[in-house]
Amino acid sequence: MMVNCCGLLTANKEPVPLKSIEVELEVRNHVATVVSTLLYENKEDKPLEAVFVFPLPGDAAVCHFSAKIGQTQIVAEVKEKQEAHEEYDDALSSGQQAFLLEESDQSPDIFSLSVGSLPPGESASIRLEYVTELAVQADDGLRFCLPAVLNPRYQPQGSENSGSSEGGSVQVTSVPASLVPYSLSFSARVFSPRPISKVESKCSLDPLQYLNTEQTQATVKLAAGHKFDRDVELLIYYKDAHQPTAVVEAGQASAKPGTLMGDPVVMLSLYPEFPQAVMSSVASHGEFVFLIDRSGSMGCCVDNSNRQETRIGSARDTLLLLLKSLPMGCYFNIYGFGSSYQHTFPKSVEYSEKTMKEALKEVEKMDADLGGTEILEPLKHIYSQSCIPSQPRQVFVFTDGEVGNTKEVINLVRDNSGSHRCFSFGIGEGASSALINGLAKEGGGHAQFITGTDRMQPKVMQSLRFALQPAVVDISVTWDLPKAVSVTVLSPPITTIFQGQRSLVYAQLTGQSPEAAEGCVTVKYSLAGHPSQNQLRFSLKPAKDTGLTVHRLGAQTLIRSLEMEERERRGQQDGRVKQKVVELSVQSGVSSSFTAFIAVNKSDSKAIQGPLLRRNVPAPMMMMMSCGMPARLQRCAAPTMKNCMMWGAVPQSLSTQSCDDYASPVMRSRMMGRAVSQSLSTRSYDFAAPVMGSLAAPQSPRSTALFSRMKQKLGGWRKKKKMSEKKYQFESSLSHRPPHTYDTGYNEAAGEIYYETQQFPHEQPLDDSRDSWTKQPSRDTLLKLVSLQKACGCWELEPALAASLGKTSKEVENPKPTLVSKEVWATILALIWLHGFKSDVRDEWELLAMKAVSWLRAQNAPCVTECVEAGNALLDCSVQKDALGL
């Protein structure tokens, strides 16, 4: 029977106490301050504890947390995490109101907010503030992202804390974005010393409004009706953005001089400029390893407005461009990973026509069919391979970033940072910024995010250009300051510099200096054997209106470095590094993995009576039901899954012949973008729950670790127990499944998994990798042409090329000058077509065109001018010979 319910309800028809979220963003130059206000209201007849697990940017410095109940304002303090837990529990047990905010043990981009003992009929306003740096994009825009989507994180077997009571896998209460039962309002104010050109977003915005005639101040708002189907992303563009700057911020008046908060702190933004002669050259060597996420969630659509293109499909197209753009003489390999991993070659091979064709055949067969997201093991395998002499290793990681062992993965990359550079790509909404940015930061590479309608190809090709740049070595930073002033650098040493990319340095300045005093920083480095340097002179006079933003960012930078050091030395030291982190966190008021914000309302002497009800506030997640599944499963799964999402209805009978079986635990996990591991014989899994109703609220003591507490609050341990009782610890291994199958059902009584045979179109025998790319009628015309290019850079005169140019074979062959070879003529035609018809996506084909030009020059071909003129006439273009680079 359908029951009509009013108000905000969970999928289990329990009232949701969170009513609204209001976010105010203030951007000054390239630093953002974010203030979020969350309004909770208890409309039930018993006191509540509300638990909300939500994402924040991975590099955010959370610096303020307070609560307002009626007219009473309570400002939280930062305390050691165990101490904060005990104070919170003591407050609830004595009938007091308490509020707790803490960071995940596994990933710094997930936080848990607990609102305790909210009496019936009462409301509480929670204020959360953090500061963060804005990343520079390929087109010079500054990217701010408010993570609105929190996808479930996959915790692989054997990772740190998996299956333990101390901070086990991340447990998230999630509902589809369309069912999020609270509202979001968002506004931004932008201040810059240079004019603001524009502000863009994939979300609907109200028009940008300038606040002064110089256009250095502006405001913008998120349009009403945000659907929570994507993160709130802003791209901010300044005129003349690439300018080195320095901001000196005065110390806190109440803090002791000589301490981090008591002394001035400087933030340097460095934009090294490389000589053009060096930048125009492209390295002809290197080992390029491409690591592709093939977990179930990669079968999801890239963008809700385009249901045809999937993440894995976009990755396949991008790999085509990458493989065609690699220089002759380099080495490469391709890995696909999920619950297990595969590699195209046993070890990296030299790039040639033969190896490129073999790789492209494997790329065409790639699908989102390898289960969960276990990135640690393939990375270990890559690092176990011996480096090739004179071939610097470059690792490209493509993932939707939904893993639970983020810190463990980043530690591994850092441990091997001396042997490679790591370029990372976060695909889709909800990708973990902590993982993507951490991989690039610790691996000395560059991070990119592909969301909404973004094309993956231009961002990846920009990173390939970075990888082909000569490596910058022997980097040093020297300071020239007045004699009375000393410097303590808070940032880790600069290990990577790329053309057009910013490097940030934070430093504490101790001592007195004259008001008009200046400082100077010199960055020295060697590029392609040429020593270079850049200098920045700056005033030591503190800036106005910065508050403590620079101090907090500097403190957060130092905290993250110390946390990494503590993890590296775990079990080998006496806890002094952890103690240093706690002291710095408490002193600066910036959160860490070892501390938490705690606030207790001690003003009301009347204890709150009655049993305390728990309410888990859902975070929005992306719906992935129909992605990467056969059509029959989509049709059968959709109505069942819809009911599950709406009402928490879990099918009790899982016959393999009914539509209900497609909502089995296995298939439900695949629908949510999480696939079952290939080896489940000795363990159970906390599957990403598609229904809030399946998450119970057990009454048990809290653990001292954050996600042990979250498991208790969100019912993770109880669900796991129930699954074990029902034999959800599968005794069979999915690694023995029949080929070309999807999981379609689970028989509880027999403990067996059923499969549906499905032959994929791309798994038909392939005679030639080029044919498979060009025979697809809907294929992008650019990719059709690119797929025909040879590894050496040339094209052959063949019917497929003529078709890609929109001509017949005769139309293409007849104008060829007599003395010119077919390959030279075909290559010049392809270049003219690229310049004439695809100039808007030049970033995607520029490298492979450079390779084609190099090949043409090596041929020393005659009649090039005549070829260009004839090619323009044939293709109805007007591309100049110089524009082609000839």
C-alpha positions in Angstrom: 0.0 0.0 0.0 1.3 3.4 -0.9 1.4 5.9 2.0 1.3 9.6 1.4 3.9 11.4 3.6 4.6 15.1 4.0 7.8 16.9 4.8 11.4 15.9 4.2 11.8 12.2 4.5 14.5 9.6 4.1 14.0 6.6 1.8 12.9 4.8 5.0 10.3 7.6 5.5 12.1 9.1 8.5 12.1 12.9 8.7 15.4 14.5 7.6 16.5 17.2 10.1 18.7 19.1 7.6 16.6 21.7 5.8 18.9 23.9 3.8 22.6 24.7 3.0 23.7 28.2 2.2 27.2 28.7 0.8 29.0 32.1 0.5 32.2 32.1 -1.5 34.8 35.0 -1.4 37.7 34.8 -3.9 40.7 37.1 -3.5 43.1 36.7 -6.4 43.6 32.8 -6.3 42.5 32.0 -2.8 38.9 31.2 -1.8 37.2 31.5 1.6 34.0 29.4 1.8 31.4 29.8 4.5 28.6 27.2 4.7 25.6 27.5 6.9 23.5 24.4 7.5 20.1 24.7 9.1 18.8 21.7 11.1 15.3 21.4 12.5 13.8 18.7 14.6 10.1 18.2 13.8 9.8 14.9 15.6 8.6 14.4 19.1 11.9 13.0 20.4 15.4 14.5 20.6 17.6 13.7 17.6 21.2 13.2 16.7 21.8 14.0 13.0 24.8 12.7 11.2 25.9 14.2 7.8 28.8 12.8 5.8 29.8 15.2 3.0 32.7 16.0 0.7 35.1 19.0 0.8 38.0 19.9 -1.5 40.9 17.7 -0.6 43.2 20.6 0.1 40.7 22.7 2.1 41.9 24.1 5.4 38.8 23.9 7.7 39.3 26.8 10.2 35.9 27.6 11.8 33.0 25.6 13.2 30.2 27.1 15.3 26.5 26.5 16.1 23.7 28.8 16.9 20.7 27.6 19.0 18.1 30.2 19.5 20.2 33.3 20.6 23.1 31.2 21.9 26.3 31.1 19.8 28.7 28.3 20.5 32.2 28.4 18.8 33.9 25.0 18.5 37.5 24.3 19.6 40.0 22.1 17.9 41.0 19.2 20.2 42.8 15.9 19.8 40.4 13.5 18.2 40.0 11.0 21.0 39.5 13.8 23.5 36.9 15.4 21.3 35.0 12.1 20.9 34.9 11.6 24.7 33.7 15.2 25.3 31.0 14.7 22.7 29.8 11.4 24.2 29.9 12.8 27.7 27.8 15.7 26.7 25.1 13.5 25.0 25.0 11.1 27.9 24.4 14.1 30.3 21.6 15.5 28.2 23.6 18.4 26.8 23.7 19.6 23.2 27.0 18.9 21.4 28.4 19.3 17.9 31.3 17.4 16.3 33.1 17.9 13.0 35.9 15.6 11.9 38.0 14.5 8.9 38.0 10.9 7.5 41.0 8.7 8.5 41.2 7.4 5.0 40.7 10.6 2.8 41.0 14.3 3.7 38.2 15.2 1.4 35.4 13.5 3.4 34.1 15.0 6.7 31.5 13.9 9.2 29.2 16.4 11.0 27.3 15.2 14.1 24.6 17.4 15.6 23.7 15.9 19.0 20.7 16.2 21.3 18.5 18.5 19.2 15.3 18.8 21.2 11.8 18.4 19.6 10.7 21.6 17.8 14.1 23.2 18.0 16.5 24.3 15.2 20.2 24.7 15.0 22.3 26.7 12.5 25.7 25.3 11.9 28.4 27.5 10.4 31.5 25.9 8.7 34.3 27.8 7.2 37.3 26.8 5.1 40.0 28.3 2.9 41.5 26.7 -0.2 43.8 27.5 -3.2 42.3 27.7 -6.7 44.0 25.5 -9.3 45.1 27.0 -12.6 43.5 25.4 -15.7 44.8 24.8 -19.2 43.0 28.0 -20.5 44.4 30.1 -17.6 41.1 30.0 -15.7 41.1 29.5 -11.9 38.9 26.5 -10.8 36.7 26.5 -7.7 34.7 23.4 -7.0 32.1 22.9 -4.3 31.7 19.2 -4.1 28.0 18.6 -4.0 28.2 14.9 -5.0 29.6 12.2 -2.7 29.8 8.9 -4.4 30.5 5.7 -2.3 34.2 4.9 -2.0 35.5 1.4 -2.8 37.7 -0.2 0.0 39.9 -3.0 -1.5 40.8 -6.1 0.4 44.1 -5.9 2.3 44.3 -2.1 2.4 45.1 -0.3 5.6 42.2 -0.5 8.1 39.9 -2.5 5.7 37.7 -4.7 7.7 39.0 -3.4 11.1 37.1 -1.6 13.7 39.6 1.3 13.5 38.4 3.5 10.7 37.3 0.9 8.2 35.7 1.5 4.9 34.0 4.8 4.3 30.2 4.4 4.9 28.1 6.9 3.1 24.3 7.5 3.4 23.4 8.4 -0.2 20.3 8.9 -2.3 20.0 9.8 -6.0 20.6 13.5 -6.7 17.0 14.0 -7.7 15.8 12.9 -4.2 18.1 15.0 -2.0 15.7 16.4 0.6 17.3 19.8 1.3 18.0 23.0 -0.7 21.3 24.7 -1.7 21.9 28.4 -2.3 25.3 29.6 -3.5 26.7 33.1 -4.0 30.2 34.3 -4.8 32.1 37.6 -4.5 35.3 37.9 -6.5 38.1 40.5 -5.7 41.2 40.8 -7.9 44.0 43.3 -8.4 43.4 42.8 -12.1 40.2 43.0 -14.1 37.8 40.0 -14.0 37.2 38.9 -17.6 34.4 36.4 -16.9 33.1 33.7 -14.6 31.8 30.5 -16.1 30.1 27.4 -14.7 28.4 24.2 -15.9 25.7 25.0 -13.4 23.1 27.6 -14.2 24.2 31.0 -12.9 22.5 34.4 -12.6 24.3 37.1 -14.7 27.7 38.3 -13.4 27.5 41.7 -11.8 30.5 44.0 -11.5 30.7 46.1 -8.3 33.1 48.8 -9.6 34.0 50.5 -12.9 37.5 48.9 -12.9 35.8 45.4 -13.0 38.1 44.2 -10.3 35.1 43.2 -8.1 32.1 41.1 -9.0 29.4 39.0 -7.7 27.5 36.0 -9.1 24.9 33.5 -7.8 23.8 30.0 -8.5 20.4 30.1 -10.2 17.5 28.7 -8.2 16.6 25.0 -8.5 20.0 23.3 -8.4 19.4 19.6 -8.9 22.5 18.2 -7.0 23.4 16.2 -10.1 26.8 17.8 -10.3 29.4 19.6 -8.3 29.1 23.4 -8.2 32.1 24.5 -10.3 33.2 28.0 -11.1 35.9 29.0 -13.6 37.2 32.5 -13.0 39.2 34.4 -15.6 41.5 37.4 -14.9 43.2 39.6 -17.4 47.0 39.0 -17.3 46.6 36.1 -14.8 50.1 34.8 -15.1 51.8 37.3 -12.9 54.1 36.3 -10.0 52.8 37.8 -6.7 53.6 37.9 -3.0 51.2 38.5 -0.1 52.5 39.2 3.4 50.0 38.7 6.1 50.5 40.1 9.7 50.5 37.7 12.6 47.6 37.3 15.0 47.8 40.0 17.7 46.9 37.6 20.5 49.4 35.0 19.5 53.0 34.8 20.8 55.7 36.3 18.6 58.0 33.6 17.2 55.1 31.2 16.7 53.4 30.4 13.3 50.3 32.4 14.2 52.2 35.2 15.9 54.7 36.0 13.1 53.9 37.3 9.6 53.5 34.7 6.8 54.2 35.2 3.1 52.5 33.4 0.3 54.5 33.4 -3.0 52.8 32.6 -6.4 55.5 31.8 -8.9 55.0 31.5 -12.6 58.4 30.5 -14.2 58.7 31.4 -17.9 60.9 29.0 -19.9 62.9 30.1 -23.0 60.8 29.7 -26.2 63.6 27.8 -28.0 63.4 25.1 -25.4 59.6 25.0 -25.3 59.3 24.6 -29.0 61.2 21.3 -28.9 59.5 18.1 -27.9 61.3 15.2 -26.2 61.7 12.1 -28.4 62.1 9.7 -25.5 60.3 8.6 -22.4 58.4 5.7 -21.0 54.7 6.4 -21.0 52.5 4.2 -18.8 48.7 4.7 -19.1 46.6 3.4 -16.2 42.9 3.2 -17.0 40.1 2.7 -14.5 37.9 -0.1 -15.8 35.6 -0.4 -12.7 31.9 -0.6 -13.0 31.4 3.2 -12.4 33.4 4.0 -15.6 30.4 2.6 -17.5 28.5 5.7 -16.4 27.6 8.4 -18.8 30.1 11.3 -19.0 27.3 13.9 -18.7 23.6 13.7 -18.0 22.9 15.7 -21.2 24.7 13.1 -23.3 23.5 9.6 -22.6 25.5 8.0 -25.4 29.1 8.7 -24.3 30.4 6.8 -21.3 33.5 7.5 -19.3 35.2 4.4 -20.5 34.3 5.3 -24.1 35.8 8.8 -23.7 38.9 7.1 -22.2 39.2 4.9 -25.3 39.0 7.9 -27.6 41.6 9.7 -25.6 44.0 6.7 -25.7 43.7 6.8 -29.5 45.0 10.4 -29.5 47.7 9.6 -27.0 49.0 6.6 -28.9 49.1 8.5 -32.2 50.9 11.5 -30.5 53.7 9.6 -28.9 57.2 10.2 -30.4 59.1 7.5 -32.2 61.8 6.0 -30.0 59.8 6.2 -26.8 58.4 3.2 -24.8 54.9 2.6 -23.6 52.4 0.3 -21.9 48.7 0.3 -21.0 47.1 -1.0 -17.8 43.4 -1.5 -17.0 42.4 -1.9 -13.4 39.3 -2.8 -11.4 39.2 -5.5 -8.8 42.1 -7.0 -10.7 44.4 -5.5 -13.3 45.6 -6.3 -16.8 48.4 -5.0 -19.0 48.7 -4.8 -22.8 52.4 -5.9 -22.7 54.3 -7.8 -20.0 56.6 -4.8 -19.8 56.9 -1.5 -21.6 57.7 -1.9 -25.3 59.3 0.4 -27.9 56.8 2.5 -29.8 56.5 1.3 -33.4 53.8 0.7 -36.0 53.5 -2.9 -34.8 53.2 -2.2 -31.1 50.9 0.7 -31.7 48.5 -1.5 -33.7 48.6 -4.2 -31.0 47.8 -1.6 -28.3 44.9 -0.1 -30.3 43.3 -3.5 -30.7 43.3 -3.9 -26.9 42.1 -0.4 -26.4 39.1 -1.0 -28.6 38.1 -4.0 -26.4 38.3 -2.0 -23.2 35.1 -1.8 -21.2 34.0 -1.0 -17.6 34.1 -4.7 -16.7 36.7 -5.2 -14.1 34.7 -4.7 -10.9 35.8 -2.5 -8.1 38.4 0.3 -7.9 41.7 -1.2 -6.7 44.4 1.1 -7.9 47.1 0.1 -5.4 48.1 -3.2 -6.9 48.6 -2.1 -10.5 50.7 0.9 -9.2 52.8 -1.5 -7.2 53.3 -3.6 -10.4 54.3 -0.6 -12.4 56.8 0.6 -9.8 58.3 -3.0 -9.6 59.3 -2.8 -13.2 62.9 -1.6 -13.8 63.2 1.8 -15.3 64.5 2.0 -18.9 67.8 3.9 -19.1 67.4 7.4 -20.7 63.6 6.9 -20.9 62.1 9.0 -18.0 58.9 7.2 -16.7 55.6 9.1 -17.0 52.5 7.6 -15.5 49.0 8.7 -16.6 46.2 7.7 -14.2 42.6 7.9 -15.4 40.0 7.2 -12.7 36.6 8.4 -11.4 38.4 8.6 -8.0 36.0 6.6 -5.9 38.4 4.7 -3.6 38.5 4.3 0.1 42.3 3.9 0.7 43.3 7.3 -0.7 46.1 8.0 1.8 47.6 4.5 1.2 47.7 5.1 -2.6 49.2 8.6 -2.3 51.9 7.2 0.1 52.9 4.7 -2.5 53.2 7.3 -5.2 55.3 9.5 -2.9 57.6 6.6 -2.0 58.3 6.1 -5.7 58.4 9.8 -6.7 62.1 9.6 -7.6 61.5 7.2 -10.4 58.6 8.8 -12.3 56.2 11.7 -12.8 52.5 11.1 -12.3 49.7 12.8 -14.2 46.2 12.3 -12.9 42.7 12.7 -14.3 39.5 12.8 -12.2 36.6 11.7 -14.4 33.0 12.6 -13.6 31.1 14.2 -10.7 32.3 13.3 -7.2 35.8 12.2 -8.1 38.0 12.5 -5.1 40.0 15.7 -5.2 42.2 14.4 -2.5 43.2 11.4 -4.6 43.6 13.2 -8.0 45.5 16.2 -6.6 47.5 14.0 -4.2 48.7 11.7 -7.0 49.9 14.6 -9.1 51.4 16.5 -6.2 53.4 13.6 -4.8 54.2 12.3 -8.2 55.6 15.6 -9.5 53.0 15.8 -12.3 49.8 17.7 -13.0 46.1 17.0 -12.1 43.1 17.6 -14.3 39.3 17.2 -13.7 36.9 16.2 -16.4 33.3 17.0 -15.4 30.0 17.8 -17.0 30.3 18.5 -20.7 34.2 18.7 -20.6 36.0 16.9 -23.3 38.7 14.7 -21.8 41.0 14.9 -24.9 42.2 18.5 -24.7 43.0 18.2 -21.0 44.9 15.0 -21.4 46.8 16.3 -24.4 47.9 19.3 -22.3 49.3 16.9 -19.8 51.1 15.0 -22.5 52.7 18.2 -23.6 53.9 18.7 -20.0 55.3 15.2 -20.0 57.1 15.8 -23.2 58.7 19.0 -21.9 62.3 18.6 -20.8 62.3 17.8 -17.1 63.2 20.8 -14.9 66.0 19.7 -12.5 68.2 21.2 -9.8 65.4 23.4 -8.4 66.4 25.7 -5.6 64.8 28.6 -3.8 66.9 31.3 -2.1 65.8 34.2 0.1 67.3 37.7 0.4 65.8 39.4 3.4 66.8 42.2 5.8 69.4 41.1 8.4 66.9 41.2 11.3 64.4 38.9 9.5 64.7 35.1 9.3 62.6 32.7 7.2 61.1 29.3 7.9 59.7 27.7 4.8 56.4 25.9 5.5 55.9 24.3 2.1 57.7 21.1 0.9 60.5 21.8 -1.5 59.5 22.5 -5.1 60.2 19.4 -7.2 58.3 20.1 -10.4 57.9 23.2 -12.6 55.8 23.3 -15.7 55.5 26.1 -18.2 52.4 28.3 -17.4 51.7 26.5 -14.1 51.8 28.2 -10.7 54.0 27.1 -7.8 53.0 28.2 -4.3 55.4 28.7 -1.4 54.4 29.6 2.2 57.0 30.9 4.7 57.0 32.3 8.2 58.9 35.5 8.7 60.4 36.1 12.1 61.9 39.4 13.3 61.3 43.1 12.9 61.8 44.9 9.6 61.6 48.5 8.5 58.2 49.5 7.1 59.6 50.1 3.6 61.8 47.0 3.6 61.8 44.6 0.7 62.5 40.9 0.2 63.6 38.9 -2.8 63.1 35.3 -3.8 65.1 33.6 -6.5 64.1 30.3 -8.1 67.0 28.6 -9.9 66.7 25.5 -12.1 68.2 23.7 -15.0 66.1 23.1 -18.2 67.5 21.0 -21.0 71.0 21.6 -19.8 70.5 25.4 -19.6 70.6 27.1 -16.2 67.8 29.5 -15.7 66.4 31.7 -12.9 63.4 33.8 -12.0 63.3 36.5 -9.3 60.4 38.1 -7.4 60.8 41.2 -5.3 58.1 42.0 -2.8 57.3 44.4 0.0 57.4 43.1 3.6 54.6 45.4 4.6 51.6 43.3 5.5 48.6 43.4 3.2 45.2 44.6 4.4 41.9 42.7 4.6 43.4 39.2 4.4 42.5 38.2 7.9 44.4 35.0 8.7 43.8 33.3 5.4 47.5 33.0 4.4 48.4 31.8 7.9 45.7 29.0 7.8 46.8 27.9 4.3 50.4 27.8 5.4 49.5 25.9 8.6 47.5 23.4 6.5 50.4 22.9 4.1 52.7 22.1 7.0 50.1 19.9 8.7 49.7 17.8 5.5 53.5 17.4 5.2 53.8 16.3 8.8 50.9 13.8 8.5 52.7 12.3 5.5 55.9 12.0 7.5 54.0 10.4 10.4 52.4 7.8 8.0 55.8 7.0 6.6 57.4 6.5 10.0 54.4 4.7 11.6 55.6 2.2 14.2 59.2 3.5 14.0 58.9 6.6 16.2 57.4 7.6 19.5 54.5 9.8 18.3 56.3 13.1 18.4 55.3 13.9 14.8 51.7 13.3 15.6 51.9 15.4 18.7 53.4 18.2 16.6 50.5 18.0 14.2 48.0 18.2 17.1 49.8 21.2 18.6 49.9 23.0 15.3 46.3 22.2 14.5 45.1 23.5 17.9 47.3 26.6 17.7 46.2 27.5 14.1 42.6 26.4 14.5 42.9 24.3 11.3 41.6 20.7 11.2 43.8 17.6 10.7 43.4 13.9 10.7 44.4 13.8 14.3 42.1 16.5 15.6 38.4 17.4 15.5 36.2 20.4 16.2 34.0 20.0 19.3 31.3 22.4 20.7 29.2 21.8 23.7 26.2 24.0 24.7 26.8 24.5 28.5 24.4 27.5 28.8 21.2 25.5 29.2 21.1 23.9 32.6 18.1 21.8 31.7 19.1 18.3 30.6 17.4 17.0 27.4 15.1 14.1 28.3 14.1 10.9 26.4 15.8 8.4 24.1 18.0 9.9 21.4 17.0 9.1 17.8 19.6 8.9 15.1 18.9 10.4 11.6 21.5 10.0 8.8 21.3 12.9 6.4 21.8 11.7 2.8 24.4 13.1 0.6 23.7 13.3 -3.2 25.2 10.7 -5.4 25.2 10.2 -9.2 22.7 7.7 -10.6 24.5 5.0 -12.5 21.8 2.5 -13.0 21.8 2.2 -16.8 25.4 2.7 -17.5 27.5 -0.1 -18.7 24.6 -2.7 -18.7 22.9 -4.6 -21.5 19.6 -3.1 -22.6 17.6 -5.9 -21.1 19.1 -5.4 -17.7 18.4 -1.6 -18.0 14.8 -2.2 -18.7 14.4 -4.8 -15.9 16.5 -3.0 -13.4 15.0 0.5 -13.7 11.6 0.0 -12.1 12.9 -2.2 -9.4 15.7 0.2 -8.6 13.4 3.2 -8.6 11.2 1.5 -6.0 14.3 0.7 -4.0 15.5 4.3 -4.1 12.1 5.7 -3.2 10.9 3.4 -0.5 13.8 1.2 0.6 12.2 -1.9 -0.9 14.7 -4.7 -1.2 13.6 -7.7 -3.2 13.2 -10.8 -1.0 13.1 -13.4 -3.8 15.9 -13.4 -6.3 14.7 -15.8 -9.0 17.0 -15.6 -12.0 14.0 -15.5 -14.3 12.3 -12.4 -12.8 13.1 -8.8 -13.1 13.7 -8.7 -9.3 16.9 -10.7 -9.7 18.5 -7.7 -11.5 18.3 -5.9 -8.2 20.2 -8.5 -6.4 23.1 -7.4 -4.1 25.5 -8.0 -6.9 23.6 -6.1 -9.6 22.6 -3.4 -7.2 26.2 -2.7 -6.5 26.9 -2.6 -10.3 24.0 -0.3 -10.9 25.5 2.1 -8.3 28.7 2.0 -10.2 30.4 -0.4 -7.8 31.1 -3.8 -9.0 31.8 -6.9 -6.9 35.4 -7.8 -6.3 36.8 -10.8 -8.3 37.9 -12.5 -5.2 35.3 -12.7 -2.4 35.9 -16.0 -0.9 37.2 -14.9 2.5 35.4 -11.7 3.2 32.2 -9.8 3.1 31.6 -6.3 1.6 29.9 -3.2 2.8 28.2 -2.5 -0.6 27.3 1.1 -1.5 23.7 1.1 -0.2 21.3 2.5 -2.8 18.6 2.8 -0.1 18.7 4.7 3.1 16.2 2.4 4.6 18.8 -0.4 4.6 21.0 1.6 6.9 19.9 1.0 10.5 20.6 3.1 13.5 22.1 0.7 16.1 22.5 1.6 19.7 26.1 0.8 20.6 29.2 2.5 22.0 31.2 4.7 19.7 34.6 3.7 18.5 37.4 6.1 18.9 38.0 6.2 15.1 35.9 8.3 12.8 34.6 5.7 10.4 34.2 3.1 13.1 31.9 5.7 14.6 30.3 6.3 11.2 29.7 2.6 10.8 27.8 2.5 14.0 25.9 5.7 13.2 25.1 4.6 9.6 24.5 1.0 10.5 27.5 -0.4 8.5 28.4 -3.1 11.1 24.8 -4.3 11.4 24.3 -4.5 7.7 27.6 -6.4 7.4 26.4 -8.8 10.1 23.1 -9.4 8.3 24.9 -10.0 5.0 27.0 -12.6 6.7 24.0 -14.3 8.2 22.4 -14.5 4.8 25.6 -15.9 3.3 26.5 -12.8 1.4 30.1 -13.7 1.9 30.3 -15.3 -1.4 32.2 -18.6 -1.4 32.7 -18.7 -5.1 35.3 -16.5 -6.9 34.1 -14.2 -9.6 37.5 -14.7 -11.3 36.1 -18.0 -12.6 33.0 -16.5 -14.2 32.2 -17.5 -17.8 33.5 -15.0 -20.4 31.3 -12.2 -21.7 29.0 -12.2 -18.8 27.1 -9.8 -16.5 26.2 -10.6 -12.9 22.4 -10.9 -12.8 21.4 -12.6 -9.7 22.2 -14.3 -6.4 20.5 -17.3 -4.9 20.5 -16.8 -1.1 19.8 -20.5 -0.4 22.4 -21.9 -2.7 24.9 -19.1 -2.3 25.4 -19.0 -6.0 25.8 -16.2 -8.5 24.0 -16.3 -11.8 25.3 -14.8 -15.1 23.7 -13.6 -18.3 25.7 -14.2 -21.4 26.3 -11.1 -23.4 28.5 -10.8 -26.5 29.8 -7.3 -26.9 30.0 -5.7 -30.3 33.6 -4.7 -29.8 34.7 -8.2 -28.9 34.2 -9.5 -32.4 37.5 -10.6 -34.1 39.5 -7.6 -35.3 41.6 -7.9 -38.4 43.0 -4.4 -38.3 42.9 -1.8 -35.5 42.3 1.0 -38.0 39.2 -0.7 -39.4 37.5 -1.0 -36.0 38.0 2.8 -35.4 36.8 3.9 -38.8 33.9 1.6 -39.4 31.8 3.1 -36.7 29.4 5.4 -38.6 28.8 7.8 -35.7 32.4 8.2 -34.9 33.9 11.7 -34.6 35.4 12.6 -37.9 38.6 13.8 -36.3 39.1 10.5 -34.6 38.5 8.7 -37.9 41.2 10.6 -39.5 43.6 10.3 -36.6 43.1 6.5 -36.5 44.6 6.2 -40.0 47.9 7.9 -39.1 50.9 5.7 -39.0 53.2 5.6 -35.9 55.9 7.5 -37.9 53.5 10.4 -38.4 52.5 9.9 -42.1 49.2 8.9 -43.7 48.7 6.5 -46.6 46.6 7.3 -49.7 43.7 4.9 -49.2 39.9 4.8 -49.5 39.5 5.2 -45.8 41.4 8.5 -45.9 39.4 9.8 -48.8 36.2 9.0 -46.9 37.5 10.8 -43.8 38.1 13.9 -46.0 34.6 13.6 -47.4 35.9 12.7 -50.9 36.0 9.6 -53.2 39.3 7.8 -53.9 39.5 9.3 -57.4 38.8 12.8 -56.2 41.8 12.5 -53.8 44.2 10.7 -56.2 43.7 12.8 -59.4 45.2 16.2 -58.1 48.4 14.6 -56.7 51.5 16.2 -58.3 53.4 13.6 -60.4 56.7 13.8 -58.6 55.2 13.5 -55.1 54.8 10.2 -53.3 51.4 9.0 -52.2 52.4 9.2 -48.5 53.6 12.8 -48.8 50.4 13.8 -50.6 48.1 12.0 -48.2 49.9 13.6 -45.2 49.7 17.1 -46.5 46.0 16.6 -47.2 45.4 15.4 -43.7 47.3 18.4 -42.2 45.3 20.8 -44.4 42.0 19.2 -43.3 43.0 19.5 -39.6 44.0 23.1 -39.9 41.0 24.0 -42.1 38.2 22.1 -40.4 39.4 21.3 -36.8 41.2 24.4 -35.7 38.7 24.7 -32.8 40.2 21.6 -31.2 43.8 22.2 -32.1 44.9 21.2 -28.7 43.8 17.6 -29.4 45.7 17.1 -32.6 48.6 19.5 -32.4 51.2 16.9 -31.2 50.4 14.3 -33.8 50.5 17.1 -36.5 54.0 18.1 -35.3 55.0 14.4 -35.7 53.6 14.5 -39.3 55.5 17.7 -40.1 58.7 16.1 -38.8 58.2 13.1 -41.0 57.6 15.4 -44.1 60.8 17.3 -43.4 62.7 14.1 -43.1 61.4 13.1 -46.6 62.9 16.2 -48.2 60.0 16.0 -50.6 59.8 18.1 -53.7 56.8 20.3 -54.8 55.5 20.9 -51.3 54.2 24.3 -52.2 52.4 22.8 -55.2 50.9 20.1 -52.9 49.6 22.7 -50.5 48.0 24.7 -53.3 46.4 21.6 -54.8 45.2 20.3 -51.4 43.6 23.6 -50.6 41.8 23.5 -53.9 40.6 20.0 -53.4 39.4 20.5 -49.8 38.1 24.1 -50.4 40.5 25.5 -47.8 42.9 28.4 -47.7 45.6 27.1 -45.3 49.0 28.7 -45.7 52.2 26.6 -46.0 53.8 28.4 -43.1 50.7 27.6 -40.9 51.3 24.0 -41.5 54.8 24.3 -40.2 56.4 23.4 -43.5 
